[in-house]
Amino acid sequence: MSSFDLTIRNARAVTASDTFECDIAVKDGRIVQIGSRLPPCAREIDAAGRFVTPGGVDAHCHLDQPEPPPIKMADDFDTGTRSAACGGTTTVIPFALQQKGQSLRAAVEDYHRRADGKAHIDYTFHLIISDPTPAVLNDELPQLIKEGYTSFKIYMTYDSLKLDDGQILDLLSVAREHGAMAMIHAENADCIEWLTRRLEAAGRTAPRFHGHARPMLVEREATHRAMALSELVDTPILIVHVSGREAVEQIRWGRAHGLQVFAETCPQYLFLSAEDLGIDDGYLGARCICSPPPRDKANQEVIWRALADGLFTVFSSDHAPYRFEGTEGKRPGGEEPDFRHIPNGIPGIETRMALLWSEGVLGGRITREKFVELTATNPAKAYGLHPRKGTIAVGADADLVIWDERSFVLKNEQLHHAVDYTPYEGMNLGAWPGLTLCRGEVVWDGTSFTGRPGTGKFLHCGRPTLLPDRSR
């Protein structure tokens, strides 16, 4: 009998570069051997020739993020990581949000309190910097990067979060000097505000007008400006949740001119369209309000092509869980407010992987290897978690998903989040995780969630491996 804790037999393992048949041996939560006909083990799982991928790394999700009352996110670290695990994700990276006037260190400490003892899978934090004071720029942020918080998000929109170009340049300079990944939400805030005021003056305040206030050009302009700022500082950036053709064209232009710009997209830009915000003045479209908004259906093909050809580095959920009914989510205080005041965001932490496997891999749009690259390997590299996360290799954590390929109709009642809807209700899917393991322990067995709160570990990140090495 071997000394392994677990052996997964008859796997068709998929990495970002290869697919191969093997057995996978696990000891102390890590992969210790990959081979054929490994010795018998007291605990074995037969993959029966099914595809086995690395556990997903959802590098952009929001859990229990502070909100102005009465608004409150539906998912905390308990329900959010439970939902992620059932969908094949074994590492999540939500955001520690700095409020204006708050120290960055205090924001991180608050977010640790929200997470401690609740997570079922491993996690780390991005920082959101809304108040880059001299103390933040010179002391707090460099020290936090040194401690393993090696990525931060910059907003170009939302009044409570947006930074001006000078502040963005200051932060990009810190990222360059200390080896951090800067993520940018690229939308032109002044254009959005101008359009919103005009729509309100005309009485056009239903949810569908959210998209009218954020046309593709506001994303296009901000994307180009973000790249120009990164070029000035000479440091890479990652543009998050890219939604539209015009931003894609800007990123292609930037790369053609030698700029180091990475890009992320999300399921809503592949599977939702402007029609989901409503075709009349009803309130149901509030469920699909997010920023940037879904575009027209023709735009979905642009995003699919950019996924397949390598423009996008990362595929994330941007899970922002607000209930539709009640008083804390999309109907704050029980009201149906104008689109300006509807909380932005949709749920997706559990459906991200299955949507892309079903429609991307089984639909013939992307390869299995590209799926792994987008959902696991590249996010781990982008945020300093590779090779511990995001791959099937000796020494990596035994975070694994065994896929069941079967047809079913998606219903919200099948999901494990605390949100009362999914925007993908009624879709026909062709696959779902049949088993999810986090560090060698089963957290989803294809029927039941088997994780335990508090078993998820906080991860201190290393230098993002997508960044250039300036130490030489």
N, C-alpha and C positions, 0 to 999 in steps of 0.2 A: 504494500500500500504506500502511495506517495505521501510526501509531507505537505502537499498543497492543501489549502482550505477548500478550494472549489475548482472544478474543471468544467468548462463549457465545451461540449463535444459537437463535432459535425457542423461547425460554423462556416458560413460563407462570409468571411470578414471583409468589410469595406473600409478602406482608408481614403485619404484625399488623393492618393496616387494609384492604388491597386485594389483588386478584389481577389481573394484567395481562400482556399479551403484549409481549415486548420482546427486544432483544439487549442483552447486558451486556458492556461492555469493561473490561479489567483492565490496569493499568500499575503496575509496582513493588509488586505484591501488594495493590493497592487498587482498588476500583471507581471508574472515572473517567468513565464515560458510560453512560447507559441510554437506549435509543432504538430506532427502527425502521430496518432496512436500514443498519446502520453500515458504514463502509468495510471492504473486505477486510483480513484480518489473517493474518500468516504462520502463526499457531497458532489454530485454531478448534475448538470443540466444538459439535456440533449436539445441542441438547436435544430436538429432534424433537417439540415440543409437550408435553413432559412438565413436570410441576410442579417448580419450582426454589424452594427455601426457603433462608433463612439457615442456616449451620451451627449445630448445636445448641450451647447453653451448658449444660453439666451443672454446676449450681451447688451440688451436694451429693454428693460422692463421697470415698471413702477409698482412698488409695494409699500403700503402704509406710509405714503409720503405725506408730510404735513400739508393741510389744505385750510383755506379760510372757512370758518363755520358758515352754514351748516353742512358744507360739503365734506364728505369723507370717502376715502377709497374703500371699496368692498373687500379687497384682499389684503391681509397682512402676511407676515412671513410664514404663518402656519398654513392658511388656505392657499396662498400663492405658490408656495413650494410644493405642496401636495398636488396641486393642479399641474404644475410643471412636470413633476415626476411621472404622473399618469400619461403625459403626452410625450415622454421620452427625453425630457431635459433633465440633466443631472447637475448643472451649475447655472446659477443666475447671477446677473450683475445689475441690481437696481441702483438707485441714486440717493446719496446723502445730500439733501438740499440745504444750502445756506440761505437763511432769510436775511434781508437787508438789515444791517445793524448787528448781526450775529457773527461771532467769530466762526471761522471754518472748523476749528477744533471742536467747538460746542455742537456744531451740526453733525459731525462724525460721531461724537459721543452719544447724542440723542438717537441717531440711527442704530447704533449698536444696541442701545436699550430696547428699541423696537424689535430687533432681530433676535436677541439673546434667548436661547431656550426654545425657540419656535420652529426653526428651519428643519426641514426633513432632508434636504440635499445641500450641497456645498454652495457657498455664496461669497461674493466680495462686493465692494462698493465702487461706483464712480462718484466723483464729487460734482455737485452743481455749484458754480461760483456766481453769485449774484451781486457781491459787494467786494470787489478786489481792492481793498484798502492797502496802504503800504505795509501794514502788518501781515496781511494775507500774502502779498506778493513776495515780500522779503524774508518772512519767517515761517508762517504757518504752512503755506503750500509747499515750499521746498522740503520742509521737515516731513510732512505727510507723504510726499512722493518717496522720500527715503525710507519711510516706514511701510511702503507697499501699497499705497493708494496712488497708482501710477496712471490714472486717466481722469479727465475732468471734462465737463460739458459747459459750453458757452451758448447762451441764447442771444439771437439777434431780434427776437420778438417777445411779446408778453410784457406788460408794463412792470410787473414785479420782478422780472428776471433779466430783461434785455440789457445789454452792454453797448456802449458806443465803440467806434472803431479804435479809439486810443486805448480804451480798456482792453479790448480784444488783443491788440498788439502787445500790451504789457503781459497778458497771460500767455500768448504764444511765445514770447521771449522766455518766460519761465519754463514752458514745456521744452523748448530747445535746449536750455542750459542744463535741465535736470533730467531729461530723458523720459518725458511723459507724453501720452497720447491726448491730443486736444480734439474733442468732438464738438461739432458745431450744428446747431439748429438754424438753418439758413432760410429765413423769410424776412422780407423788408417790412419792418413794423410800421413805418410812416405811411407806406402805401396802403397797408391793411387798415389802418385807422382812418385814412381819408376815404377809402371805399366804404368802410362800415358806416361812417357818418352819413354819407350820401344815401346808402341803402335805407338807413333808419329814417332819414328825412322823407323818403318816398314810401314809408310804411312797409318796406320789404324786410321783415324781421323773422320770418319763419326759418326753421332749421336749414332748408335747402339753400338759403342765401349765404350761409357760412362759406360755401364754395365760391360764390360770386365775389366775396370779400377777399379771397385768397387765390386769385388766378395764377396760372403757371409763371407769369412774368415776375411775380414777387419772389418766387423761389429761384427763378433764373438769375435775377439781379443779385440777390443775396449770396447765391452760390458763387457767382463770379467775383463778388467783392470779398468773400471769405478766402477764395483762392489767391486773390491779389494780396491780401493781408499776410497769408502764410508765405507767399513768395517774398514779400518784403523782409520778413523775419528769417526766411530760409528754414522753415520747419514743416514737417508733414501735418496734415489735418485729416480728419475723417468726417465727412458730411453725413449726418444721420437722416434716417427715414426719407430718402429721396423718392419723390412721388411721380415726377412728370418728365415728359420728353425734353422740355427745354432745359431743365437742370441736368439731365443726362448729357445733352449736347455740350453744355458748358464743361462738364467733367471730362468728356472726351477731348475737348479743345485744350483744357489744362494739361492733361496727360501728354497730348501731342506736342505741347510746348515744354515738356520736361518737368512739370510741377508734380510734387509728391502729394497727390490727393487720393484718399481712399473714400469709399462710398458704401452706404448701407441702405437696404430697402426692407420692406415689411409685407406681410401677407395682404394687407388691405389694398395695396396698390396693384396686386395681381388678381384679386378676387372680388373687390368692390368697385363701384363706379359712382359717378356723380348722381345717378338715379337713386342710389341707396340713401342719399340725403333727403330724398323726397321729390316727387314730381308735382306736388301740390303744396298747399300751405299747412298740411297736417304736421303733427308733432313727432310722428314715429321716426322720422329721419334723424332725430336727435341721437338715437342709438349709435349712429355711424359718424357722428361729428368727431373729427380728429384733425390735427394740423401737421403737415399739409393735408388737405382733404383728398379723398379719392377723385380721380380725373375721369374723363370719358372712357368708354370701353375700348376704343382704338389704342388708347395709351397703355392698356394692360400688355399689349403685344410688345411695345417698346421696352417695358420693364422685364418681360420674359427674355427678350433677346439680350438685354444687358446682363441678366443673370448668367445666361449661357456663355456669353463671350468674354466674361471676366471683368466687366466694368465694375460690378459690385463685389466687394470684398466680404461682406457680412450680410446675413439674412437674420433679422431679429423680429421679435413680436411687437415691440413698443406697447406691451400690455399696460393699459391704464384703466383699471377696473372700477367703473361707476355703475351702480344699479340704475335701471330705467324707472322702476317704480319706487315709491317711498319719498323721503324728504332729503336724503343725503347725497344723491347722485345727479342724474340727468334732469331731475325735477327739484332743484334746490328749494327747500322750504315747502315742498308740495306744489310749487308753481310751475308754469310752463313759460320760462322767460324768453326774451329775444335771443337770437343765436349768439350774440356777443357774450352772454352770460351763461351759456350751457357749458358744463365742464368738458374739456377736450380729451378724447381718448376712448379706445375701445378695448375689450378683452381679447386675448389671443395667446396667452402663455402656454395653454394646453394643446391648441390646434396647430401651432406653427409647424411642427415637424411633419405631422400627418398630411397637412395640406400640401406641403412641398413634395413629399414622397409620392403622394397620390397623383397630383396634377403635373409635377415636374418630372419625376423619375418614371412612373408608370405611364404618364402621358407622352413620354418620349421627348420632352423639352430639354432636360438636362441629364447627365450621367449620374450614376450612383456616387461616383467619386466626387463630382461637383457638389452634390448634395452634402456630403460629409465636409467638404471644404467650407461651404457657406454656413452650415449650421453648427459646426463644432471646431474644426481645425483653425480656420482663420480668425474666428472670434477669440479663441484661446491665444493665438499669436498676437492679435491686435492689442490685447490687454494684459500680457505678461503672465499667462497661465500655461503656456505650452513649454515642454511636452508633458507636463503632469496631466493636463486636461486636453481633450480634443483629438485624441488619436488612440489607435490600438497598437501598442508597442510595449516591449519589456521595460518596466520601470514606471509606466504610466498608471494612474489610478484606474481601477477596474470599474469604470463607468461605461456601461454597455447597454445597448438596446437590441433585442431580438424582435424582428418585424414579422407581424402577421399580415399577409396580403389577402384581404377579403373585402367584399363589397358591402357597404352599409350606408344608411342615411344618417347624417349627423344631426343630433338633437341636443339642445342645451342640457336636458335632464341626464345625459350620459356624462357630462363634464363634472369636474370636481372643484371649480372655482366658486366664489361666493357671489358671482354676478348672476342676475336673473335673465340673461339672454346671451346668445352668441350671434354675431352678425353673419355667421356662416351656416345658420340653421337651414336644414333641408338640402344641403349639398350632398351629392353622392361621392363618397370617398372609397378608395381602393386599398387602404392600409391603415393599421394602427399598431402601436407598440404592443407586442404580446408579452414582453417582459422588460422591465427596466431595473438595472442594478446600479447602485451608487456605492463606490468603493467595495464592490463584491457582495453587497447586501441587496436582496430583492426589496424594492420599494413599490413596485407595481407588478402584479402577476398576470395581467391580462384581463382580470375580472375584478380584483379587489386591490385597494391601496393598502400596503403593508408597512409603510414607513412609520417612524416615531419622531415626534417633535424633539428638537434639540440634538439630533444626531448629525445634522448638517454642520459642517465646519466653516468658520470664516477663513478665507484664503488671503494671505499677503501676496501681492502680485510682484513679479519681477519686471525688468525693463521690457516693454513691448518689443517683440522680435521683428515686427514690421518696420520699426524705426531704424534709421542709419546709425551705425556705431561711430560716434564722434570722438571716442577715446583714443583712437590711433593717430 
